[in-house]
Amino acid sequence: MQYVQVAGAFNVVGGITNGVQIAGALNVNGQDVRGVQISGVFNNVQRDMYGVQVSGLNYVRRSAKAIQISAMGNIITNDLEGIQITGLGNIVSRNVKGIQISALGNITSGKMRGIQVAGIFNYAKSNKGLQIGLVNAADSSSGVSLGLFNFVKNGYHKISISTNELVNTNVAFKSGNDNLYTIFMLGKNFVKNENIETFGLGFGHDFFAGKLFSVAAELSAQQLYLGRWDYANILNKFQLNLQLRIFKGLSIYGGPVANYYVSNAPANYVSAAGYKQQIEPANRKIIKGHKGWIGWNAGITLF
C-alpha cells in the first residue's frame, strides 16, 4: 500500500505500507510500515515500524524507529530508536535509544540509552541513561536514577551507622549507584533530658571512588521530633564523607557537615519533658531568619 488509506472502521494490509493509514478503530499491517498510522483503538505492525503511530494502543512485533503516542500503551517486542508517550505504560522487549514517557510506568528489558520518565515506576535491565520516577529499578546501572526509591540489583545496597554532634545514633539505608543513591534515615539521641528522634530522606553521589579511598557528597532533610507534632522542625544537611574501605563489606567514614535548621516554632517554644531544648550550638549563625552551623559526622558502612 502506498500513499493514503482512510477507513471508518479498519484498514488491513498484508504487504509493506508506505504512506498514511487513518482508521476509526484499527490499522493492521502484515509487514513493514514506513509512514504514519492513526487510529481510534489499535495500530498493529507485524514487522518493523518507521514513522509515527497514534492510537489507543500501539504494537510493533519487531523493531521501531518511530514516535509512538497512545492513550493506553505502546509495545515493541524488539528494539526502539525513538520516542514513546502514553497515558499508562510503555514496554520494549529489548533495547531503547530514545525517550519513554508515561503516567504509570516504563519497561525496557535490555539496555536503556536515553530517558525514562514515569509517574510511578521505571525499569531497565541495564540503565545507561536517566530514569525519573517515584520508583526506579535496574539490574545494572551506569546512569542516573532520580526518585524516591531507586533500586539497582548490582548497585548500592548499603547500611550506615553513624553519630554526629546532635544525634548520637543514626541508621541509614542507601540504594542506587555511585552516580546517585537515595538515603532513608532514622536517628535517636540517647542522652537523658536531651532526647531527639529523627527521620528523613537524602541523596548522595560518590566522587573519586577508588578501591581504598573515596569521597561522597550527601544532601538530606530530617524532621526532628521533640516530643510534640505542633511544629515542623527540619534539619537540612550537606556533608562530605571521606571514606576508607577496611575490607569488602566494611568502610569507615567521617567529615564536615553544613547544617541549616528551619523551624516554624515560636521563639519561646519549649520542647516536651525529657527532650532537647536548644537544637543549635552557641556558635550558630543566623541565615535568612534561620540557624546554621558547621558540624561533623562519623560512622561505618556495611555491605
TORKOL-4160 file (C-alpha; in steps of 0.2 Angstrom, whole numbers, padded with zeros to 4 digits, m for minus):
303
<pt num="1" X="0000" Y="0000" Z="0000"/>
<pt num="2" X="0006" Y="0017" Z="m0004"/>
<pt num="3" X="0001" Y="0035" Z="m0001"/>
<pt num="4" X="m0016" Y="0037" Z="0009"/>
<pt num="5" X="m0028" Y="0024" Z="0016"/>
<pt num="6" X="m0043" Y="0030" Z="0025"/>
<pt num="7" X="m0057" Y="0019" Z="0033"/>
<pt num="8" X="m0072" Y="0022" Z="0045"/>
<pt num="9" X="m0068" Y="0006" Z="0055"/>
<pt num="10" X="m0052" Y="m0003" Z="0050"/>
<pt num="11" X="m0038" Y="m0004" Z="0037"/>
<pt num="12" X="m0029" Y="m0021" Z="0034"/>
<pt num="13" X="m0014" Y="m0023" Z="0023"/>
<pt num="14" X="m0004" Y="m0039" Z="0020"/>
<pt num="15" X="0011" Y="m0031" Z="0012"/>
<pt num="16" X="0023" Y="m0016" Z="0015"/>
<pt num="17" X="0014" Y="0000" Z="0019"/>
<pt num="18" X="0022" Y="0017" Z="0013"/>
<pt num="19" X="0011" Y="0031" Z="0017"/>
<pt num="20" X="m0003" Y="0036" Z="0029"/>
<pt num="21" X="m0016" Y="0025" Z="0037"/>
<pt num="22" X="m0031" Y="0033" Z="0046"/>
<pt num="23" X="m0045" Y="0022" Z="0053"/>
<pt num="24" X="m0059" Y="0024" Z="0066"/>
<pt num="25" X="m0054" Y="0008" Z="0075"/>
<pt num="26" X="m0039" Y="m0002" Z="0068"/>
<pt num="27" X="m0024" Y="m0002" Z="0057"/>
<pt num="28" X="m0017" Y="m0019" Z="0054"/>
<pt num="29" X="m0001" Y="m0022" Z="0044"/>
<pt num="30" X="0007" Y="m0039" Z="0040"/>
<pt num="31" X="0024" Y="m0032" Z="0035"/>
<pt num="32" X="0034" Y="m0016" Z="0037"/>
<pt num="33" X="0026" Y="0001" Z="0039"/>
<pt num="34" X="0035" Y="0017" Z="0033"/>
<pt num="35" X="0024" Y="0032" Z="0037"/>
<pt num="36" X="0010" Y="0037" Z="0048"/>
<pt num="37" X="m0003" Y="0026" Z="0057"/>
<pt num="38" X="m0018" Y="0035" Z="0066"/>
<pt num="39" X="m0032" Y="0025" Z="0073"/>
<pt num="40" X="m0045" Y="0027" Z="0087"/>
<pt num="41" X="m0041" Y="0010" Z="0095"/>
<pt num="42" X="m0026" Y="0000" Z="0089"/>
<pt num="43" X="m0012" Y="0000" Z="0077"/>
<pt num="44" X="m0003" Y="m0017" Z="0074"/>
<pt num="45" X="0013" Y="m0019" Z="0064"/>
<pt num="46" X="0019" Y="m0037" Z="0062"/>
<pt num="47" X="0037" Y="m0032" Z="0056"/>
<pt num="48" X="0046" Y="m0015" Z="0058"/>
<pt num="49" X="0039" Y="0002" Z="0060"/>
<pt num="50" X="0047" Y="0018" Z="0053"/>
<pt num="51" X="0037" Y="0033" Z="0056"/>
<pt num="52" X="0023" Y="0039" Z="0068"/>
<pt num="53" X="0009" Y="0029" Z="0077"/>
<pt num="54" X="m0005" Y="0037" Z="0086"/>
<pt num="55" X="m0019" Y="0027" Z="0094"/>
<pt num="56" X="m0027" Y="0020" Z="0110"/>
<pt num="57" X="m0014" Y="0006" Z="0109"/>
<pt num="58" X="0001" Y="0004" Z="0098"/>
<pt num="59" X="0010" Y="m0013" Z="0094"/>
<pt num="60" X="0026" Y="m0017" Z="0084"/>
<pt num="61" X="0031" Y="m0035" Z="0083"/>
<pt num="62" X="0049" Y="m0032" Z="0078"/>
<pt num="63" X="0059" Y="m0015" Z="0079"/>
<pt num="64" X="0054" Y="0003" Z="0078"/>
<pt num="65" X="0062" Y="0019" Z="0073"/>
<pt num="66" X="0047" Y="0029" Z="0077"/>
<pt num="67" X="0037" Y="0040" Z="0088"/>
<pt num="68" X="0023" Y="0031" Z="0097"/>
<pt num="69" X="0009" Y="0041" Z="0105"/>
<pt num="70" X="m0006" Y="0032" Z="0114"/>
<pt num="71" X="m0019" Y="0033" Z="0127"/>
<pt num="72" X="m0016" Y="0016" Z="0135"/>
<pt num="73" X="0001" Y="0009" Z="0130"/>
<pt num="74" X="0015" Y="0006" Z="0117"/>
<pt num="75" X="0023" Y="m0011" Z="0115"/>
<pt num="76" X="0038" Y="m0016" Z="0104"/>
<pt num="77" X="0045" Y="m0033" Z="0105"/>
<pt num="78" X="0062" Y="m0029" Z="0099"/>
<pt num="79" X="0072" Y="m0013" Z="0099"/>
<pt num="80" X="0066" Y="0005" Z="0099"/>
<pt num="81" X="0075" Y="0020" Z="0092"/>
<pt num="82" X="0063" Y="0035" Z="0095"/>
<pt num="83" X="0050" Y="0041" Z="0107"/>
<pt num="84" X="0036" Y="0033" Z="0117"/>
<pt num="85" X="0022" Y="0043" Z="0125"/>
<pt num="86" X="0007" Y="0036" Z="0134"/>
<pt num="87" X="m0006" Y="0038" Z="0147"/>
<pt num="88" X="m0002" Y="0021" Z="0155"/>
<pt num="89" X="0013" Y="0011" Z="0151"/>
<pt num="90" X="0027" Y="0008" Z="0138"/>
<pt num="91" X="0035" Y="m0009" Z="0135"/>
<pt num="92" X="0051" Y="m0013" Z="0125"/>
<pt num="93" X="0057" Y="m0031" Z="0125"/>
<pt num="94" X="0075" Y="m0027" Z="0120"/>
<pt num="95" X="0085" Y="m0010" Z="0119"/>
<pt num="96" X="0079" Y="0008" Z="0119"/>
<pt num="97" X="0089" Y="0023" Z="0112"/>
<pt num="98" X="0077" Y="0037" Z="0115"/>
<pt num="99" X="0064" Y="0043" Z="0127"/>
<pt num="100" X="0050" Y="0034" Z="0136"/>
<pt num="101" X="0036" Y="0045" Z="0145"/>
<pt num="102" X="0021" Y="0038" Z="0154"/>
<pt num="103" X="0009" Y="0041" Z="0168"/>
<pt num="104" X="0011" Y="0024" Z="0175"/>
<pt num="105" X="0027" Y="0015" Z="0170"/>
<pt num="106" X="0040" Y="0011" Z="0158"/>
<pt num="107" X="0049" Y="m0006" Z="0155"/>
<pt num="108" X="0065" Y="m0009" Z="0145"/>
<pt num="109" X="0070" Y="m0027" Z="0145"/>
<pt num="110" X="0088" Y="m0023" Z="0138"/>
<pt num="111" X="0099" Y="m0008" Z="0138"/>
<pt num="112" X="0091" Y="0009" Z="0140"/>
<pt num="113" X="0101" Y="0023" Z="0132"/>
<pt num="114" X="0091" Y="0039" Z="0134"/>
<pt num="115" X="0077" Y="0045" Z="0146"/>
<pt num="116" X="0063" Y="0036" Z="0156"/>
<pt num="117" X="0050" Y="0047" Z="0164"/>
<pt num="118" X="0035" Y="0040" Z="0173"/>
<pt num="119" X="0023" Y="0044" Z="0187"/>
<pt num="120" X="0025" Y="0028" Z="0196"/>
<pt num="121" X="0039" Y="0017" Z="0190"/>
<pt num="122" X="0053" Y="0014" Z="0178"/>
<pt num="123" X="0063" Y="m0002" Z="0174"/>
<pt num="124" X="0078" Y="m0006" Z="0163"/>
<pt num="125" X="0088" Y="m0021" Z="0163"/>
<pt num="126" X="0104" Y="m0010" Z="0160"/>
<pt num="127" X="0102" Y="0008" Z="0163"/>
<pt num="128" X="0114" Y="0019" Z="0154"/>
<pt num="129" X="0103" Y="0035" Z="0154"/>
<pt num="130" X="0092" Y="0044" Z="0165"/>
<pt num="131" X="0077" Y="0037" Z="0175"/>
<pt num="132" X="0064" Y="0049" Z="0183"/>
<pt num="133" X="0050" Y="0042" Z="0193"/>
<pt num="134" X="0043" Y="0038" Z="0210"/>
<pt num="135" X="0051" Y="0020" Z="0209"/>
<pt num="136" X="0066" Y="0017" Z="0198"/>
<pt num="137" X="0074" Y="m0001" Z="0196"/>
<pt num="138" X="0088" Y="m0009" Z="0186"/>
<pt num="139" X="0098" Y="m0025" Z="0186"/>
<pt num="140" X="0114" Y="m0014" Z="0182"/>
<pt num="141" X="0116" Y="0005" Z="0180"/>
<pt num="142" X="0130" Y="0017" Z="0175"/>
<pt num="143" X="0117" Y="0030" Z="0173"/>
<pt num="144" X="0107" Y="0041" Z="0185"/>
<pt num="145" X="0090" Y="0036" Z="0193"/>
<pt num="146" X="0081" Y="0051" Z="0202"/>
<pt num="147" X="0066" Y="0046" Z="0213"/>
<pt num="148" X="0060" Y="0042" Z="0230"/>
<pt num="149" X="0065" Y="0023" Z="0228"/>
<pt num="150" X="0080" Y="0018" Z="0217"/>
<pt num="151" X="0085" Y="0000" Z="0217"/>
<pt num="152" X="0100" Y="m0007" Z="0207"/>
<pt num="153" X="0102" Y="m0026" Z="0208"/>
<pt num="154" X="0120" Y="m0025" Z="0206"/>
<pt num="155" X="0122" Y="m0007" Z="0213"/>
<pt num="156" X="0121" Y="0001" Z="0231"/>
<pt num="157" X="0113" Y="m0009" Z="0245"/>
<pt num="158" X="0122" Y="m0001" Z="0260"/>
<pt num="159" X="0118" Y="0002" Z="0278"/>
<pt num="160" X="0127" Y="0016" Z="0288"/>
<pt num="161" X="0128" Y="0018" Z="0306"/>
<pt num="162" X="0134" Y="0035" Z="0312"/>
<pt num="163" X="0135" Y="0048" Z="0325"/>
<pt num="164" X="0136" Y="0067" Z="0325"/>
<pt num="165" X="0136" Y="0082" Z="0336"/>
<pt num="166" X="0117" Y="0082" Z="0338"/>
<pt num="167" X="0111" Y="0064" Z="0337"/>
<pt num="168" X="0122" Y="0051" Z="0344"/>
<pt num="169" X="0114" Y="0036" Z="0335"/>
<pt num="170" X="0109" Y="0036" Z="0316"/>
<pt num="171" X="0105" Y="0022" Z="0304"/>
<pt num="172" X="0103" Y="0025" Z="0285"/>
<pt num="173" X="0099" Y="0013" Z="0271"/>
<pt num="174" X="0107" Y="0019" Z="0254"/>
<pt num="175" X="0102" Y="0012" Z="0237"/>
<pt num="176" X="0106" Y="0016" Z="0219"/>
<pt num="177" X="0123" Y="0018" Z="0212"/>
<pt num="178" X="0139" Y="0029" Z="0213"/>
<pt num="179" X="0131" Y="0042" Z="0202"/>
<pt num="180" X="0116" Y="0045" Z="0213"/>
<pt num="181" X="0109" Y="0035" Z="0228"/>
<pt num="182" X="0094" Y="0038" Z="0239"/>
<pt num="183" X="0096" Y="0038" Z="0258"/>
<pt num="184" X="0082" Y="0034" Z="0270"/>
<pt num="185" X="0087" Y="0038" Z="0288"/>
<pt num="186" X="0082" Y="0036" Z="0306"/>
<pt num="187" X="0090" Y="0043" Z="0322"/>
<pt num="188" X="0089" Y="0044" Z="0340"/>
<pt num="189" X="0099" Y="0054" Z="0353"/>
<pt num="190" X="0101" Y="0043" Z="0368"/>
<pt num="191" X="0105" Y="0056" Z="0381"/>
<pt num="192" X="0095" Y="0060" Z="0397"/>
<pt num="193" X="0084" Y="0075" Z="0395"/>
<pt num="194" X="0091" Y="0078" Z="0378"/>
<pt num="195" X="0081" Y="0066" Z="0368"/>
<pt num="196" X="0078" Y="0068" Z="0349"/>
<pt num="197" X="0070" Y="0057" Z="0336"/>
<pt num="198" X="0073" Y="0060" Z="0318"/>
<pt num="199" X="0068" Y="0053" Z="0301"/>
<pt num="200" X="0072" Y="0059" Z="0284"/>
<pt num="201" X="0077" Y="0057" Z="0266"/>
<pt num="202" X="0093" Y="0062" Z="0256"/>
<pt num="203" X="0103" Y="0059" Z="0240"/>
<pt num="204" X="0121" Y="0056" Z="0238"/>
<pt num="205" X="0135" Y="0055" Z="0225"/>
<pt num="206" X="0152" Y="0046" Z="0226"/>
<pt num="207" X="0167" Y="0056" Z="0219"/>
<pt num="208" X="0184" Y="0049" Z="0217"/>
<pt num="209" X="0179" Y="0031" Z="0220"/>
<pt num="210" X="0194" Y="0020" Z="0222"/>
<pt num="211" X="0197" Y="0003" Z="0230"/>
<pt num="212" X="0203" Y="0011" Z="0247"/>
<pt num="213" X="0198" Y="0029" Z="0247"/>
<pt num="214" X="0183" Y="0038" Z="0241"/>
<pt num="215" X="0173" Y="0055" Z="0244"/>
<pt num="216" X="0154" Y="0056" Z="0245"/>
<pt num="217" X="0143" Y="0071" Z="0245"/>
<pt num="218" X="0126" Y="0069" Z="0253"/>
<pt num="219" X="0111" Y="0081" Z="0254"/>
<pt num="220" X="0097" Y="0077" Z="0266"/>
<pt num="221" X="0082" Y="0084" Z="0276"/>
<pt num="222" X="0076" Y="0077" Z="0293"/>
<pt num="223" X="0061" Y="0080" Z="0304"/>
<pt num="224" X="0067" Y="0082" Z="0322"/>
<pt num="225" X="0054" Y="0075" Z="0334"/>
<pt num="226" X="0055" Y="0085" Z="0351"/>
<pt num="227" X="0040" Y="0076" Z="0360"/>
<pt num="228" X="0026" Y="0085" Z="0350"/>
<pt num="229" X="0020" Y="0087" Z="0332"/>
<pt num="230" X="0015" Y="0105" Z="0334"/>
<pt num="231" X="0028" Y="0112" Z="0323"/>
<pt num="232" X="0039" Y="0107" Z="0308"/>
<pt num="233" X="0057" Y="0106" Z="0314"/>
<pt num="234" X="0068" Y="0102" Z="0298"/>
<pt num="235" X="0086" Y="0100" Z="0299"/>
<pt num="236" X="0094" Y="0101" Z="0282"/>
<pt num="237" X="0112" Y="0094" Z="0280"/>
<pt num="238" X="0126" Y="0095" Z="0267"/>
<pt num="239" X="0140" Y="0083" Z="0271"/>
<pt num="240" X="0156" Y="0077" Z="0264"/>
<pt num="241" X="0161" Y="0059" Z="0269"/>
<pt num="242" X="0179" Y="0054" Z="0267"/>
<pt num="243" X="0178" Y="0035" Z="0266"/>
<pt num="244" X="0191" Y="0022" Z="0269"/>
<pt num="245" X="0187" Y="0004" Z="0265"/>
<pt num="246" X="0194" Y="m0008" Z="0278"/>
<pt num="247" X="0189" Y="m0024" Z="0268"/>
<pt num="248" X="0175" Y="m0029" Z="0257"/>
<pt num="249" X="0158" Y="m0025" Z="0266"/>
<pt num="250" X="0165" Y="m0013" Z="0279"/>
<pt num="251" X="0171" Y="0005" Z="0277"/>
<pt num="252" X="0173" Y="0019" Z="0290"/>
<pt num="253" X="0169" Y="0037" Z="0286"/>
<pt num="254" X="0169" Y="0055" Z="0293"/>
<pt num="255" X="0169" Y="0073" Z="0288"/>
<pt num="256" X="0161" Y="0090" Z="0290"/>
<pt num="257" X="0143" Y="0094" Z="0289"/>
<pt num="258" X="0134" Y="0111" Z="0285"/>
<pt num="259" X="0118" Y="0112" Z="0295"/>
<pt num="260" X="0103" Y="0123" Z="0291"/>
<pt num="261" X="0089" Y="0122" Z="0304"/>
<pt num="262" X="0072" Y="0128" Z="0299"/>
<pt num="263" X="0058" Y="0128" Z="0312"/>
<pt num="264" X="0041" Y="0137" Z="0312"/>
<pt num="265" X="0040" Y="0135" Z="0331"/>
<pt num="266" X="0039" Y="0152" Z="0341"/>
<pt num="267" X="0055" Y="0159" Z="0350"/>
<pt num="268" X="0048" Y="0154" Z="0367"/>
<pt num="269" X="0044" Y="0136" Z="0362"/>
<pt num="270" X="0048" Y="0123" Z="0375"/>
<pt num="271" X="0051" Y="0105" Z="0370"/>
<pt num="272" X="0042" Y="0091" Z="0379"/>
<pt num="273" X="0049" Y="0085" Z="0395"/>
<pt num="274" X="0065" Y="0074" Z="0393"/>
<pt num="275" X="0068" Y="0082" Z="0375"/>
<pt num="276" X="0082" Y="0093" Z="0370"/>
<pt num="277" X="0078" Y="0111" Z="0372"/>
<pt num="278" X="0090" Y="0120" Z="0361"/>
<pt num="279" X="0095" Y="0112" Z="0344"/>
<pt num="280" X="0108" Y="0123" Z="0338"/>
<pt num="281" X="0125" Y="0126" Z="0346"/>
<pt num="282" X="0130" Y="0143" Z="0354"/>
<pt num="283" X="0141" Y="0147" Z="0338"/>
<pt num="284" X="0127" Y="0146" Z="0326"/>
<pt num="285" X="0124" Y="0159" Z="0313"/>
<pt num="286" X="0108" Y="0167" Z="0308"/>
<pt num="287" X="0104" Y="0165" Z="0289"/>
<pt num="288" X="0089" Y="0172" Z="0282"/>
<pt num="289" X="0080" Y="0171" Z="0299"/>
<pt num="290" X="0085" Y="0153" Z="0302"/>
<pt num="291" X="0100" Y="0145" Z="0310"/>
<pt num="292" X="0116" Y="0137" Z="0303"/>
<pt num="293" X="0132" Y="0129" Z="0309"/>
<pt num="294" X="0146" Y="0118" Z="0304"/>
<pt num="295" X="0146" Y="0101" Z="0312"/>
<pt num="296" X="0153" Y="0084" Z="0310"/>
<pt num="297" X="0148" Y="0066" Z="0307"/>
<pt num="298" X="0157" Y="0049" Z="0308"/>
<pt num="299" X="0152" Y="0031" Z="0305"/>
<pt num="300" X="0153" Y="0014" Z="0297"/>
<pt num="301" X="0146" Y="0007" Z="0281"/>
<pt num="302" X="0141" Y="m0011" Z="0279"/>
<pt num="303" X="0140" Y="m0021" Z="0263"/>
